Amino acid sequence: MYDIISKKIERLSPEIIIATSCTTLLLSGFYLEYFKNLVPCPLCLIQRLIYLSILLTNIFSFFLFGAIRYKICFLYTSAFFSLLGAITAGRQVWLQRLPSDQIPECGPGVAYLLEVYPFQKALELIYRGSASCAEILWEFLGLSIAGWSTLFFIFLLIYSLASTKRLRANQ
């Protein structure tokens, strides 16, 4: 049974698997926001942007490039975005684990930060975190949304690198 499943997955393009995963994760985030009324914090919004970047990178690679060397390049790009996502989600998990007296104060929204500050300073303030980033609004099997996001980013990173290795071996 395992052999049958692994052979079917092997035939699928890595870009399709990664793009489908990112689409599912983005839709899950929108479901939690609009149907469960969970307001995303600034770090959550950054994670969504990173999922969208991974999704677009893989769609672009799948539809526009047939050469393996280009696919390898795009999978490395996908791995890079996955690493950024893991760092961002990991930062949020770290903020959630801080004692209550060490949690940063609430800050302004992302739109205000981008309007008032230069991009680099706004990004620095977003990554510094706020009380909304440290708040755990939802848990599943003992992990918060940020915890699950960290695991998914690590999965996407490992899968992108493994797919790159497999494509290099077939080249």
Secondary structure, DSSP 8 states (H G I E B T S, - for coil): -HHHHHHHHHHS-HHHHHHHHHHHHHHHHHHHHHTS-----HHHHHHHHHHHHHHHHHHHHHHH--SHHHHHHHHHHHHHHHHHHHHHHHHHHHHHTS-GGGS------HHHHHHHS-HHHHHHHHHH--HHHH----EETTEEHHHHHHHHHHHHHHHHHHHHHHHHHH-
